[in-house]
Structure formats: C-alpha cells, structure tokens
Amino acid sequence: MSSASAPPAGGPPPPGRRQRLRARWADRHALPRFAFWLLSRGTVVLAVCAGLYVLNGFLIGWANAYDVMTGITSPAAVRSPWCAWPLSLAGWAAIPAIIGAAAGYVITEQIQAHHARELSDVLDELRRLAEPPGPPPSSGSGS
C-alpha cells in the first residue's frame, strides 16, 4: 500500500510553478502606481545607479564615489573621470527624481484620502462638533 494519496478525480490539475509565477507577475498591475513603477522601471533605474556607484567605488574609492555622486567633488577631479561623469549625472538627476517621485506619490495619496469624504458630510460633522453639549443624561435609579 502506498502512503501517498491519489489526486482527486475530476477538476483541473493544480497550477504548476511556472503558471503561478506568471500569475504573480501579471498581478503586479493591481499594485498602486508607485509600487508598480518601482517594480517595473524603478528597479532598472536603481540598479543602474547602484552599478555606477559600485564601479566607481572600485575605481576611484568609496569616499570619492560618494563625494562625486552627492556633488561634493567634481567628476573631473578624480582618477577616472570617464566613469565618474555618469555617476555624477545620476546623483544630480536620477536619485533626486526618484526621491521626489516617492514623496509626491505619498503626499498625493494622503491628499486623496482626505478628499474622499463628501463636503456635506464634513460640514455636518463640523456643525455637530460646534453644538454646545447638552445636559448630562439623568440616571433613572432615583436614590
């Protein structure tokens, strides 16, 4: 006798690993816009920036690579300026753009969350909060 149970008769077979990966990859479209961008295009941009930083770290030193990327040191003043110029441009344009996009997305989501309520609901709540409190409820015990 075998200890493994037989698959149930009828019905489709369970999805394979490849089908599950495809379904998960297709599900990325359901993510919020910034998360979708970060997974699709942002990963490439961040990988290129990280690759430039690592390459420059090995060629000109990690401290110099950081200084070039942040704009403290000119890319022309280092040992390998041919590789430092793209790092400098990435540090000057790409990194602030990614950070700004992330901040803008978070701020937009917060604003939209606050705008989701109807104006009449907000005004009714403000009127209710502005009313003077009534007398405290009396207890019916009579003692």
N, CA, C and O atoms as a MOPAC input file, in Angstrom:
PM7 MOZYME 1SCF
protein

 N      0.83000 1    -1.18100 1     0.00000 1
 C      0.00000 1     0.00000 1     0.00000 1
 C      0.86900 1     1.23700 1     0.00000 1
 O      1.89800 1     1.30100 1     0.67400 1
 N      0.44500 1     2.19500 1    -0.75100 1
 C      1.18300 1     3.44000 1    -0.87800 1
 C      0.64000 1     4.45600 1     0.11800 1
 O     -0.56900 1     4.54300 1     0.33200 1
 N      1.54900 1     5.23100 1     0.73100 1
 C      1.11700 1     6.24400 1     1.69700 1
 C      0.70500 1     7.54500 1     1.02200 1
 O      0.02600 1     8.36700 1     1.63800 1
 N      1.10500 1     7.75000 1    -0.24100 1
 C      0.73600 1     8.97000 1    -0.95600 1
 C     -0.70500 1     8.87000 1    -1.41800 1
 O     -1.12100 1     7.83900 1    -1.94700 1
 N     -1.46200 1     9.92700 1    -1.22300 1
 C     -2.85800 1     9.90000 1    -1.63800 1
 C     -2.96000 1    10.20300 1    -3.12200 1
 O     -2.17600 1    10.97800 1    -3.67100 1
 N     -3.91600 1     9.59300 1    -3.74600 1
 C     -4.12600 1     9.79500 1    -5.17500 1
 C     -4.78500 1    11.14800 1    -5.39300 1
 O     -5.57400 1    11.59400 1    -4.56000 1
 N     -4.46600 1    11.81200 1    -6.51500 1
 C     -5.11000 1    13.10100 1    -6.78500 1
 C     -6.60600 1    12.91200 1    -6.96600 1
 O     -7.04500 1    11.86700 1    -7.44800 1
 N     -7.39100 1    13.90900 1    -6.58600 1
 C     -8.84600 1    13.76300 1    -6.71200 1
 C     -9.23700 1    13.63100 1    -8.17300 1
 O     -8.65800 1    14.26900 1    -9.05200 1
 N    -10.22000 1    12.79900 1    -8.40800 1
 C    -10.69700 1    12.60500 1    -9.77400 1
 C    -11.55700 1    13.79700 1   -10.16500 1
 O    -12.36500 1    14.27500 1    -9.36900 1
 N    -11.38500 1    14.26600 1   -11.36900 1
 C    -12.17300 1    15.39400 1   -11.85800 1
 C    -11.54500 1    16.72200 1   -11.49000 1
 O    -10.75800 1    16.80700 1   -10.54800 1
 N    -11.88500 1    17.72700 1   -12.21200 1
 C    -11.35700 1    19.06300 1   -11.95000 1
 C     -9.99300 1    19.25100 1   -12.59500 1
 O     -9.31200 1    18.27700 1   -12.91800 1
 N     -9.59900 1    20.49200 1   -12.78000 1
 C     -8.30300 1    20.76100 1   -13.40800 1
 C     -7.15600 1    20.45700 1   -12.44100 1
 O     -7.32600 1    20.49800 1   -11.22300 1
 N     -6.01500 1    20.15900 1   -12.99500 1
 C     -4.86000 1    19.92500 1   -12.12400 1
 C     -4.42000 1    21.24300 1   -11.48100 1
 O     -4.68000 1    22.31300 1   -12.03200 1
 N     -3.76700 1    21.17800 1   -10.33800 1
 C     -3.30700 1    22.42000 1    -9.71000 1
 C     -2.27100 1    23.10600 1   -10.60300 1
 O     -1.54100 1    22.44400 1   -11.34200 1
 N     -2.21500 1    24.43600 1   -10.52800 1
 C     -1.26300 1    25.14800 1   -11.39200 1
 C      0.17400 1    24.79700 1   -11.03400 1
 O      0.51000 1    24.58500 1    -9.86900 1
 N      1.00300 1    24.74100 1   -12.05100 1
 C      2.41100 1    24.45800 1   -11.84400 1
 C      3.15300 1    25.69400 1   -11.38900 1
 O      2.58600 1    26.78300 1   -11.30000 1
 N      4.41000 1    25.51300 1   -11.10700 1
 C      5.23600 1    26.62400 1   -10.61700 1
 C      5.31900 1    27.74700 1   -11.64200 1
 O      5.24300 1    28.92500 1   -11.29100 1
 N      5.47300 1    27.38300 1   -12.89800 1
 C      5.58600 1    28.38500 1   -13.94900 1
 C      4.30400 1    29.19900 1   -14.08000 1
 O      4.35100 1    30.41500 1   -14.26500 1
 N      3.15600 1    28.52500 1   -13.98500 1
 C      1.88100 1    29.23800 1   -14.07100 1
 C      1.67500 1    30.16400 1   -12.87800 1
 O      1.15300 1    31.26800 1   -13.03100 1
 N      2.08400 1    29.72000 1   -11.69400 1
 C      1.96200 1    30.58300 1   -10.51400 1
 C      2.85000 1    31.81500 1   -10.65200 1
 O      2.43600 1    32.91300 1   -10.27900 1
 N      4.07000 1    31.65400 1   -11.18400 1
 C      4.95500 1    32.80200 1   -11.38400 1
 C      4.37600 1    33.77200 1   -12.40400 1
 O      4.44300 1    34.98700 1   -12.22100 1
 N      3.81400 1    33.23700 1   -13.47200 1
 C      3.19000 1    34.11200 1   -14.47600 1
 C      2.01600 1    34.88200 1   -13.88100 1
 O      1.85300 1    36.07400 1   -14.14100 1
 N      1.20500 1    34.20100 1   -13.08800 1
 C      0.05700 1    34.87100 1   -12.46300 1
 C      0.52300 1    35.94500 1   -11.49900 1
 O     -0.06400 1    37.02600 1   -11.44800 1
 N      1.56600 1    35.66600 1   -10.73600 1
 C      2.08600 1    36.66100 1    -9.79900 1
 C      2.66000 1    37.86500 1   -10.55400 1
 O      2.47500 1    39.00800 1   -10.13500 1
 N      3.35800 1    37.60800 1   -11.66900 1
 C      3.91500 1    38.69200 1   -12.48100 1
 C      2.78300 1    39.53500 1   -13.07600 1
 O      2.91000 1    40.75600 1   -13.15900 1
 N      1.68900 1    38.90700 1   -13.48700 1
 C      0.55500 1    39.64900 1   -14.04700 1
 C     -0.16900 1    40.43900 1   -12.95600 1
 O     -0.76800 1    41.47600 1   -13.24400 1
 N     -0.12500 1    39.97000 1   -11.72300 1
 C     -0.80000 1    40.66200 1   -10.61800 1
 C     -0.14500 1    41.98200 1   -10.24900 1
 O     -0.73600 1    42.77000 1    -9.51000 1
 N      1.04800 1    42.24400 1   -10.73800 1
 C      1.72800 1    43.49200 1   -10.38400 1
 C      0.95200 1    44.70900 1   -10.89100 1
 O      1.13200 1    45.81200 1   -10.37500 1
 N      0.09000 1    44.52200 1   -11.89600 1
 C     -0.71200 1    45.63700 1   -12.40400 1
 C     -1.75800 1    46.09300 1   -11.39800 1
 O     -2.29200 1    47.19500 1   -11.52200 1
 N     -2.05800 1    45.26500 1   -10.40400 1
 C     -3.04000 1    45.63600 1    -9.38200 1
 C     -2.42000 1    46.48600 1    -8.27700 1
 O     -3.13200 1    47.00100 1    -7.41500 1
 N     -1.10900 1    46.63300 1    -8.29800 1
 C     -0.42300 1    47.42000 1    -7.27400 1
 C     -0.70100 1    48.90500 1    -7.47000 1
 O     -1.09400 1    49.31400 1    -8.56300 1
 N     -0.50500 1    49.71900 1    -6.43500 1
 C     -0.58700 1    51.17300 1    -6.62000 1
 C      0.44600 1    51.63100 1    -7.65500 1
 O      1.42900 1    50.94000 1    -7.91900 1
 N      0.20400 1    52.79500 1    -8.22400 1
 C      1.05200 1    53.27300 1    -9.33300 1
 C      2.53200 1    53.32000 1    -8.97300 1
 O      3.37500 1    52.86000 1    -9.74400 1
 N      2.85100 1    53.87400 1    -7.80400 1
 C      4.26600 1    53.99600 1    -7.45800 1
 C      4.90500 1    52.63600 1    -7.24200 1
 O      6.03900 1    52.41400 1    -7.66600 1
 N      4.20700 1    51.73200 1    -6.59700 1
 C      4.74900 1    50.38800 1    -6.38600 1
 C      4.93700 1    49.67800 1    -7.72400 1
 O      5.93500 1    48.98400 1    -7.91700 1
 N      3.99200 1    49.84300 1    -8.65000 1
 C      4.14500 1    49.24400 1    -9.97600 1
 C      5.36100 1    49.82500 1   -10.68900 1
 O      6.15600 1    49.08400 1   -11.26900 1
 N      5.50700 1    51.14200 1   -10.64800 1
 C      6.65500 1    51.76600 1   -11.30400 1
 C      7.96300 1    51.29700 1   -10.67200 1
 O      8.93900 1    51.02200 1   -11.36900 1
 N      7.96700 1    51.21100 1    -9.35500 1
 C      9.18300 1    50.78900 1    -8.66500 1
 C      9.56200 1    49.37000 1    -9.04400 1
 O     10.74600 1    49.07200 1    -9.20300 1
 N      8.58800 1    48.49100 1    -9.19000 1
 C      8.89000 1    47.11000 1    -9.57100 1
 C      9.23400 1    46.96700 1   -11.04400 1
 O     10.02000 1    46.09000 1   -11.40300 1
 N      8.67400 1    47.79500 1   -11.89700 1
 C      8.90700 1    47.61800 1   -13.32500 1
 C     10.08100 1    48.45600 1   -13.83100 1
 O     11.07100 1    47.90500 1   -14.31100 1
 N      9.98000 1    49.75800 1   -13.72900 1
 C     11.02900 1    50.61100 1   -14.28600 1
 C     11.99100 1    51.13900 1   -13.23300 1
 O     13.17000 1    51.35100 1   -13.51500 1
 N     11.50500 1    51.34600 1   -12.05400 1
 C     12.34200 1    51.88700 1   -10.98400 1
 C     13.47400 1    50.95300 1   -10.60200 1
 O     14.56000 1    51.40400 1   -10.23800 1
 N     13.22800 1    49.66100 1   -10.68400 1
 C     14.26800 1    48.68800 1   -10.36700 1
 C     15.44500 1    48.84400 1   -11.32600 1
 O     16.60300 1    48.74100 1   -10.92000 1
 N     15.14700 1    49.09100 1   -12.58100 1
 C     16.21500 1    49.25800 1   -13.57600 1
 C     17.01200 1    50.52500 1   -13.27400 1
 O     18.24200 1    50.51000 1   -13.30000 1
 N     16.31200 1    51.61500 1   -12.98900 1
 C     16.99700 1    52.87500 1   -12.69800 1
 C     17.86100 1    52.74400 1   -11.44600 1
 O     19.01800 1    53.16500 1   -11.43700 1
 N     17.30000 1    52.16100 1   -10.39700 1
 C     18.07100 1    51.98000 1    -9.16000 1
 C     19.24600 1    51.02900 1    -9.36100 1
 O     20.31200 1    51.23600 1    -8.78100 1
 N     19.06600 1    49.98900 1   -10.17600 1
 C     20.16100 1    49.05300 1   -10.44100 1
 C     21.29300 1    49.74000 1   -11.20400 1
 O     22.46600 1    49.50000 1   -10.92000 1
 N     20.95000 1    50.58800 1   -12.16400 1
 C     21.98700 1    51.31700 1   -12.91400 1
 C     22.73500 1    52.26300 1   -11.98100 1
 O     23.96200 1    52.34300 1   -12.03400 1
 N     22.00800 1    52.97800 1   -11.13100 1
 C     22.66300 1    53.89600 1   -10.17700 1
 C     23.55800 1    53.12600 1    -9.20800 1
 O     24.68000 1    53.54800 1    -8.92800 1
 N     23.07200 1    52.01300 1    -8.70200 1
 C     23.87500 1    51.20100 1    -7.78200 1
 C     25.09100 1    50.62600 1    -8.49600 1
 O     26.18300 1    50.58000 1    -7.93000 1
 N     24.90400 1    50.18700 1    -9.73500 1
 C     26.02900 1    49.66200 1   -10.50500 1
 C     27.09400 1    50.72000 1   -10.75200 1
 O     28.28800 1    50.44100 1   -10.63900 1
 N     26.66900 1    51.93200 1   -11.08900 1
 C     27.63400 1    53.02300 1   -11.27400 1
 C     28.37100 1    53.32500 1    -9.98000 1
 O     29.57700 1    53.57100 1    -9.99300 1
 N     27.65600 1    53.30900 1    -8.86600 1
 C     28.29500 1    53.59700 1    -7.58200 1
 C     29.32100 1    52.52200 1    -7.22800 1
 O     30.42300 1    52.83400 1    -6.77700 1
 N     28.95900 1    51.26100 1    -7.43300 1
 C     29.88600 1    50.16300 1    -7.12100 1
 C     31.10200 1    50.22200 1    -8.03800 1
 O     32.23100 1    50.07700 1    -7.57000 1
 N     30.89200 1    50.43300 1    -9.33200 1
 C     32.00800 1    50.52300 1   -10.26800 1
 C     32.95000 1    51.66600 1    -9.89000 1
 O     34.17000 1    51.50200 1    -9.88100 1
 N     32.37000 1    52.81900 1    -9.58000 1
 C     33.19800 1    53.94900 1    -9.17400 1
 C     33.85300 1    53.71000 1    -7.82200 1
 O     34.96300 1    54.18400 1    -7.58000 1
 N     33.18900 1    52.99000 1    -6.94800 1
 C     33.78700 1    52.66600 1    -5.65800 1
 C     35.05800 1    51.87000 1    -5.82200 1
 O     36.03700 1    52.10300 1    -5.11400 1
 N     35.05200 1    50.92800 1    -6.75400 1
 C     36.25900 1    50.13400 1    -7.00300 1
 C     37.31900 1    50.93500 1    -7.75700 1
 O     38.51400 1    50.75400 1    -7.52200 1
 N     36.88900 1    51.82600 1    -8.66800 1
 C     37.86100 1    52.56200 1    -9.48500 1
 C     38.45900 1    53.77300 1    -8.76700 1
 O     39.67000 1    53.98800 1    -8.82000 1
 N     37.62700 1    54.55400 1    -8.10300 1
 C     38.13400 1    55.80600 1    -7.51700 1
 C     38.07200 1    55.81900 1    -5.99900 1
 O     38.50500 1    56.78400 1    -5.36900 1
 N     37.54000 1    54.76400 1    -5.40900 1
 C     37.41700 1    54.71600 1    -3.95100 1
 C     35.99800 1    55.04800 1    -3.53200 1
 O     35.30600 1    55.83000 1    -4.18400 1
 N     35.57500 1    54.43800 1    -2.42900 1
 C     34.19300 1    54.58600 1    -1.98800 1
 C     33.88300 1    56.01000 1    -1.51900 1
 O     32.80000 1    56.52700 1    -1.79400 1
 N     34.79700 1    56.63000 1    -0.83300 1
 C     34.55600 1    58.00100 1    -0.35500 1
 C     34.47100 1    58.96400 1    -1.53200 1
 O     33.60700 1    59.84000 1    -1.56400 1
 N     35.37500 1    58.79700 1    -2.50700 1
 C     35.32800 1    59.65600 1    -3.69900 1
 C     34.05900 1    59.41500 1    -4.50500 1
 O     33.47900 1    60.35800 1    -5.04300 1
 N     33.62000 1    58.16000 1    -4.59500 1
 C     32.39000 1    57.86100 1    -5.33600 1
 C     31.20100 1    58.54800 1    -4.67400 1
 O     30.34400 1    59.10900 1    -5.35600 1
 N     31.15300 1    58.50200 1    -3.35800 1
 C     30.07600 1    59.17700 1    -2.63900 1
 C     30.14700 1    60.68600 1    -2.86200 1
 O     29.12800 1    61.33200 1    -3.10800 1
 N     31.34900 1    61.23900 1    -2.77400 1
 C     31.51100 1    62.67800 1    -2.97200 1
 C     31.11900 1    63.10800 1    -4.37800 1
 O     30.51900 1    64.16800 1    -4.55600 1
 N     31.45000 1    62.30300 1    -5.37100 1
 C     31.08000 1    62.62800 1    -6.75300 1
 C     29.56800 1    62.51400 1    -6.92600 1
 O     28.94800 1    63.36100 1    -7.56900 1
 N     28.97500 1    61.46600 1    -6.35000 1
 C     27.54200 1    61.25600 1    -6.51600 1
 C     26.73100 1    62.36300 1    -5.84500 1
 O     25.69200 1    62.77000 1    -6.36600 1
 N     27.19200 1    62.84800 1    -4.70200 1
 C     26.45700 1    63.90000 1    -3.99600 1
 C     26.82300 1    65.30100 1    -4.46400 1
 O     26.20700 1    66.27400 1    -4.02900 1
 N     27.80500 1    65.42100 1    -5.33300 1
 C     28.17300 1    66.71900 1    -5.87100 1
 C     29.19200 1    67.47300 1    -5.04500 1
 O     29.41500 1    68.66000 1    -5.28000 1
 N     29.80900 1    66.81800 1    -4.09100 1
 C     30.82200 1    67.47900 1    -3.27100 1
 C     32.11400 1    67.64900 1    -4.06900 1
 O     32.77600 1    68.68400 1    -3.99200 1
 N     32.45700 1    66.61800 1    -4.83100 1
 C     33.67400 1    66.62700 1    -5.64100 1
 C     33.29800 1    66.61400 1    -7.11400 1
 O     32.34400 1    65.94600 1    -7.51400 1
 N     34.04400 1    67.34500 1    -7.90900 1
 C     33.81800 1    67.34900 1    -9.35400 1
 C     34.25600 1    66.02000 1    -9.94900 1
 O     35.27100 1    65.46800 1    -9.52500 1
 N     33.51700 1    65.49100 1   -10.92200 1
 C     33.94300 1    64.25100 1   -11.55700 1
 C     35.24800 1    64.41600 1   -12.34000 1
 O     35.94400 1    63.43400 1   -12.59600 1
 N     35.57600 1    65.63400 1   -12.71600 1
 C     36.82400 1    65.86600 1   -13.44600 1
 C     38.03500 1    65.81000 1   -12.52600 1
 O     39.16200 1    65.69400 1   -13.00600 1
 N     37.82800 1    65.89000 1   -11.21400 1
 C     38.94200 1    65.94300 1   -10.27800 1
 C     39.34600 1    64.56600 1    -9.75200 1
 O     40.21300 1    64.47800 1    -8.88300 1
 N     38.74300 1    63.49800 1   -10.25300 1
 C     39.07600 1    62.15700 1    -9.75300 1
 C     39.90700 1    61.41000 1   -10.78400 1
 O     40.12400 1    61.87200 1   -11.90400 1
 N     40.36500 1    60.22900 1   -10.35800 1
 C     41.27000 1    59.43000 1   -11.16800 1
 C     40.66900 1    58.97600 1   -12.49100 1
 O     41.34800 1    59.04500 1   -13.51500 1
 N     39.43000 1    58.51800 1   -12.51000 1
 C     38.77500 1    58.02000 1   -13.73100 1
 C     37.54100 1    58.86100 1   -14.04200 1
 O     36.42300 1    58.45300 1   -13.73100 1
 N     37.72800 1    60.01800 1   -14.64600 1
 C     36.57100 1    60.89200 1   -14.88400 1
 C     35.58000 1    60.30900 1   -15.89200 1
 O     34.40400 1    60.67000 1   -15.86900 1
 N     36.03000 1    59.42000 1   -16.77300 1
 C     35.13400 1    58.81900 1   -17.76800 1
 C     34.01700 1    58.02200 1   -17.10100 1
 O     32.92400 1    57.89900 1   -17.65500 1
 N     34.28300 1    57.49000 1   -15.93200 1
 C     33.28200 1    56.71000 1   -15.21300 1
 C     32.58100 1    57.55800 1   -14.14000 1
 O     31.46300 1    57.24800 1   -13.72800 1
 N     33.24000 1    58.61300 1   -13.69900 1
 C     32.66000 1    59.45300 1   -12.65000 1
 C     31.57900 1    60.38300 1   -13.19200 1
 O     30.65900 1    60.74500 1   -12.45700 1
 N     31.66800 1    60.77700 1   -14.45900 1
 C     30.65700 1    61.67500 1   -15.02000 1
 C     29.26300 1    61.04700 1   -15.02200 1
 O     28.31600 1    61.70900 1   -14.59800 1
 N     29.08800 1    59.79900 1   -15.47900 1
 C     27.73400 1    59.21000 1   -15.39500 1
 C     27.23200 1    59.08800 1   -13.95500 1
 O     26.04000 1    59.26300 1   -13.70500 1
 N     28.11900 1    58.79200 1   -13.00800 1
 C     27.72100 1    58.72700 1   -11.60600 1
 C     27.28000 1    60.10500 1   -11.11300 1
 O     26.29700 1    60.22600 1   -10.38300 1
 N     28.00100 1    61.11900 1   -11.51200 1
 C     27.64400 1    62.47500 1   -11.11800 1
 C     26.28000 1    62.86500 1   -11.68500 1
 O     25.46500 1    63.46800 1   -10.98600 1
 N     26.03200 1    62.52500 1   -12.93900 1
 C     24.73500 1    62.83000 1   -13.54700 1
 C     23.61100 1    62.05300 1   -12.86000 1
 O     22.52300 1    62.58800 1   -12.64800 1
 N     23.87200 1    60.80300 1   -12.51700 1
 C     22.85400 1    60.01200 1   -11.81500 1
 C     22.57600 1    60.60600 1   -10.44100 1
 O     21.42500 1    60.68700 1   -10.01400 1
 N     23.62600 1    61.01700 1    -9.75600 1
 C     23.44100 1    61.61800 1    -8.44000 1
 C     22.77900 1    62.97400 1    -8.51000 1
 O     22.11300 1    63.39100 1    -7.56200 1
 N     22.95400 1    63.66700 1    -9.62100 1
 C     22.38700 1    65.00100 1    -9.77400 1
 C     20.94600 1    64.94500 1   -10.26100 1
 O     20.13500 1    65.78300 1    -9.86600 1
 N     20.60400 1    63.96400 1   -11.12100 1
 C     19.28300 1    63.95200 1   -11.74200 1
 C     18.41900 1    62.76500 1   -11.32000 1
 O     17.27500 1    62.94900 1   -10.90600 1
 N     18.95400 1    61.56200 1   -11.42000 1
 C     18.11100 1    60.37300 1   -11.22700 1
 C     17.71100 1    60.16700 1    -9.77300 1
 O     16.53800 1    59.92400 1    -9.48900 1
 N     18.64900 1    60.25800 1    -8.85800 1
 C     18.35200 1    59.99200 1    -7.44900 1
 C     17.33800 1    61.01600 1    -6.89900 1
 O     16.36000 1    60.60600 1    -6.27300 1
 N     17.53100 1    62.32400 1    -7.10600 1
 C     16.50700 1    63.27000 1    -6.62400 1
 C     15.14700 1    63.06600 1    -7.29800 1
 O     14.10900 1    63.29600 1    -6.67700 1
 N     15.14800 1    62.63500 1    -8.56400 1
 C     13.87600 1    62.39600 1    -9.24400 1
 C     13.13400 1    61.22800 1    -8.60800 1
 O     11.91600 1    61.28900 1    -8.44200 1
 N     13.84200 1    60.17800 1    -8.25300 1
 C     13.20700 1    59.02100 1    -7.61500 1
 C     12.67600 1    59.40400 1    -6.23600 1
 O     11.55000 1    59.05600 1    -5.88000 1
 N     13.48200 1    60.11500 1    -5.46900 1
 C     13.04800 1    60.54100 1    -4.13200 1
 C     11.85700 1    61.49400 1    -4.23600 1
 O     10.90600 1    61.38400 1    -3.46300 1
 N     11.90600 1    62.41800 1    -5.17800 1
 C     10.78700 1    63.34000 1    -5.38200 1
 C      9.52000 1    62.63000 1    -5.82900 1
 O      8.42200 1    62.98400 1    -5.40000 1
 N      9.66700 1    61.63000 1    -6.68900 1
 C      8.50700 1    60.86000 1    -7.13200 1
 C      7.88300 1    60.11300 1    -5.96600 1
 O      6.66000 1    60.07000 1    -5.83500 1
 N      8.71500 1    59.52600 1    -5.12400 1
 C      8.19900 1    58.79900 1    -3.96300 1
 C      7.47300 1    59.75000 1    -3.01200 1
 O      6.37600 1    59.44800 1    -2.54200 1
 N      8.08200 1    60.88700 1    -2.73300 1
 C      7.44700 1    61.85600 1    -1.83400 1
 C      6.15500 1    62.39600 1    -2.44100 1
 O      5.15100 1    62.52900 1    -1.74100 1
 N      6.17100 1    62.70400 1    -3.71800 1
 C      4.97200 1    63.19800 1    -4.38200 1
 C      3.84900 1    62.18100 1    -4.37200 1
 O      2.68600 1    62.53700 1    -4.18400 1
 N      4.18700 1    60.92400 1    -4.57300 1
 C      3.17200 1    59.88300 1    -4.55800 1
 C      2.54700 1    59.74900 1    -3.17100 1
 O      1.32600 1    59.65900 1    -3.04000 1
 N      3.38300 1    59.73800 1    -2.14500 1
 C      2.86500 1    59.60200 1    -0.77700 1
 C      1.97400 1    60.79600 1    -0.42100 1
 O      0.90900 1    60.62200 1     0.17200 1
 N      2.40400 1    61.99300 1    -0.78000 1
 C      1.61200 1    63.19300 1    -0.48500 1
 C      0.28900 1    63.16000 1    -1.25700 1
 O     -0.75800 1    63.49400 1    -0.70200 1
 N      0.32700 1    62.76300 1    -2.52300 1
 C     -0.89200 1    62.68500 1    -3.32700 1
 C     -1.86400 1    61.67600 1    -2.73900 1
 O     -3.06500 1    61.93900 1    -2.67800 1
 N     -1.36500 1    60.53000 1    -2.30800 1
 C     -2.24500 1    59.52800 1    -1.70300 1
 C     -2.88700 1    60.06200 1    -0.42600 1
 O     -4.06400 1    59.80300 1    -0.17500 1
 N     -2.13800 1    60.79700 1     0.37400 1
 C     -2.69800 1    61.35300 1     1.59800 1
 C     -3.76600 1    62.40400 1     1.28800 1
 O     -4.80700 1    62.44200 1     1.94400 1
 N     -3.51400 1    63.24400 1     0.30500 1
 C     -4.49200 1    64.26900 1    -0.07200 1
 C     -5.76200 1    63.61300 1    -0.60600 1
 O     -6.86700 1    64.02700 1    -0.25500 1
 N     -5.61400 1    62.59700 1    -1.44900 1
 C     -6.78500 1    61.92700 1    -1.99300 1
 C     -7.56700 1    61.20400 1    -0.90300 1
 O     -8.79300 1    61.12300 1    -0.97200 1
 N     -6.88000 1    60.68800 1     0.08700 1
 C     -7.57300 1    60.01600 1     1.18200 1
 C     -8.41600 1    61.01200 1     1.97000 1
 O     -9.49100 1    60.66600 1     2.46000 1
 N     -7.94100 1    62.22800 1     2.09200 1
 C     -8.70400 1    63.24200 1     2.81800 1
 C     -9.81500 1    63.83800 1     1.96300 1
 O    -10.80600 1    64.33200 1     2.50200 1
 N     -9.67200 1    63.80300 1     0.67000 1
 C    -10.68800 1    64.34400 1    -0.22300 1
 C    -11.76900 1    63.32000 1    -0.54000 1
 O    -12.72100 1    63.63500 1    -1.25400 1
 N    -11.64600 1    62.13500 1    -0.03900 1
 C    -12.60000 1    61.08400 1    -0.36300 1
 C    -13.95400 1    61.32200 1     0.29600 1
 O    -14.95500 1    60.76500 1    -0.15400 1
 N    -14.01200 1    62.12100 1     1.33300 1
 C    -15.27200 1    62.39200 1     2.01600 1
 C    -16.03600 1    63.48500 1     1.29200 1
 O    -15.45100 1    64.41300 1     0.73200 1
 N    -17.34900 1    63.35800 1     1.31500 1
 C    -18.21800 1    64.37000 1     0.71000 1
 C    -18.17300 1    65.63800 1     1.55600 1
 O    -18.05000 1    65.57400 1     2.77900 1
 N    -18.27200 1    66.76900 1     0.90500 1
 C    -18.24300 1    68.05300 1     1.60400 1
 C    -19.40800 1    68.17000 1     2.57500 1
 O    -19.23900 1    68.69200 1     3.67800 1
 N    -20.58500 1    67.69500 1     2.18600 1
 C    -21.74500 1    67.79200 1     3.07800 1
 C    -21.52700 1    66.96700 1     4.34900 1
 O    -21.95300 1    67.37800 1     5.42900 1
 N    -20.87100 1    65.81300 1     4.23400 1
 C    -20.56600 1    65.00300 1     5.42200 1
 C    -19.61500 1    65.73600 1     6.35500 1
 O    -19.78500 1    65.71000 1     7.57400 1
 N    -18.62200 1    66.38400 1     5.78300 1
 C    -17.65200 1    67.11800 1     6.58900 1
 C    -18.34100 1    68.28700 1     7.28600 1
 O    -18.10800 1    68.52000 1     8.47300 1
 N    -19.18900 1    69.02900 1     6.56400 1
 C    -19.89400 1    70.16300 1     7.16600 1
 C    -20.84900 1    69.70700 1     8.27300 1
 O    -20.94500 1    70.35600 1     9.31400 1
 N    -21.55300 1    68.59700 1     8.05300 1
 C    -22.44000 1    68.07000 1     9.10300 1
 C    -21.64300 1    67.70300 1    10.34800 1
 O    -22.07800 1    67.97600 1    11.46700 1
 N    -20.50300 1    67.09900 1    10.16600 1
 C    -19.67400 1    66.73500 1    11.31700 1
 C    -19.16900 1    67.97400 1    12.04100 1
 O    -19.13800 1    67.99600 1    13.27100 1
 N    -18.77500 1    69.00200 1    11.30200 1
 C    -18.32000 1    70.24400 1    11.92500 1
 C    -19.46100 1    70.92200 1    12.69300 1
 O    -19.24000 1    71.44400 1    13.78600 1
 N    -20.66800 1    70.92000 1    12.14000 1
 C    -21.81700 1    71.51500 1    12.84000 1
 C    -22.10800 1    70.75600 1    14.13300 1
 O    -22.37800 1    71.35900 1    15.17100 1
 N    -22.05000 1    69.42400 1    14.05700 1
 C    -22.31000 1    68.62100 1    15.24600 1
 C    -21.25700 1    68.87900 1    16.31400 1
 O    -21.58000 1    68.93200 1    17.50000 1
 N    -20.00800 1    69.03800 1    15.90900 1
 C    -18.94100 1    69.31000 1    16.87100 1
 C    -19.04300 1    70.71600 1    17.45000 1
 O    -18.59300 1    70.95600 1    18.57000 1
 N    -19.63400 1    71.65700 1    16.69200 1
 C    -19.74700 1    73.04000 1    17.15700 1
 C    -20.92500 1    73.25100 1    18.10300 1
 O    -20.96900 1    74.26300 1    18.80200 1
 N    -21.87900 1    72.32100 1    18.14400 1
 C    -23.02700 1    72.47500 1    19.03400 1
 C    -22.57900 1    72.39000 1    20.48300 1
 O    -21.70100 1    71.59700 1    20.82300 1
 N    -23.19000 1    73.21700 1    21.34600 1
 C    -22.83800 1    73.12800 1    22.77100 1
 C    -23.33000 1    71.80000 1    23.33800 1
 O    -24.37400 1    71.29600 1    22.92500 1
 N    -22.60000 1    71.24600 1    24.25900 1
 C    -23.02500 1    69.96600 1    24.81700 1
 C    -24.31200 1    70.13600 1    25.60600 1
 O    -24.50000 1    71.15800 1    26.26700 1
 N    -25.18300 1    69.17400 1    25.54900 1
 C    -26.45900 1    69.21500 1    26.26700 1
 C    -26.25600 1    68.82400 1    27.72200 1
 O    -25.14100 1    68.51000 1    28.13800 1
 N    -27.34200 1    68.84400 1    28.49700 1
 C    -27.23100 1    68.44300 1    29.91300 1
 C    -26.86000 1    66.96400 1    30.00000 1
 O    -27.17800 1    66.18200 1    29.10500 1
 N    -26.19200 1    66.59500 1    31.07300 1
 C    -25.83000 1    65.17600 1    31.21100 1
 C    -27.07500 1    64.32500 1    31.35400 1
 O    -28.07200 1    64.78100 1    31.91400 1
 N    -27.03800 1    63.11100 1    30.86400 1
 C    -28.22800 1    62.25300 1    30.98000 1
 C    -28.50300 1    61.91400 1    32.43600 1
 O    -27.58600 1    61.62300 1    33.20400 1
 N    -29.77100 1    61.95500 1    32.80200 1
 C    -30.12900 1    61.65400 1    34.19500 1
 C    -30.23700 1    60.15100 1    34.37300 1
 O    -30.65600 1    59.42300 1    33.47300 1
 N    -29.84400 1    59.70600 1    35.56800 1
 C    -29.93100 1    58.28700 1    35.84300 1
 C    -31.33500 1    57.99200 1    36.37400 1
 O    -31.89400 1    58.80200 1    37.11500 1
 N    -31.89300 1    56.88100 1    36.01900 1
 C    -33.24900 1    56.52400 1    36.39900 1
 C    -33.32000 1    55.74900 1    37.69600 1
 O    -34.35900 1    55.14300 1    37.96000 1
 N    -32.28700 1    55.72500 1    38.52700 1
 C    -32.31200 1    54.91900 1    39.75000 1
 C    -33.11600 1    55.59800 1    40.85800 1
 O    -33.75000 1    54.89400 1    41.64500 1
 N    -33.12300 1    56.90800 1    40.96000 1
 C    -33.91800 1    57.64800 1    41.94100 1
 C    -33.46300 1    57.47500 1    43.37800 1
 O    -34.31400 1    57.61900 1    44.25600 1
 N    -32.26200 1    57.19300 1    43.70200 1
 C    -31.86600 1    57.04000 1    45.09200 1
 C    -31.34900 1    58.26700 1    45.70300 1
 O    -30.98100 1    58.26400 1    46.87800 1

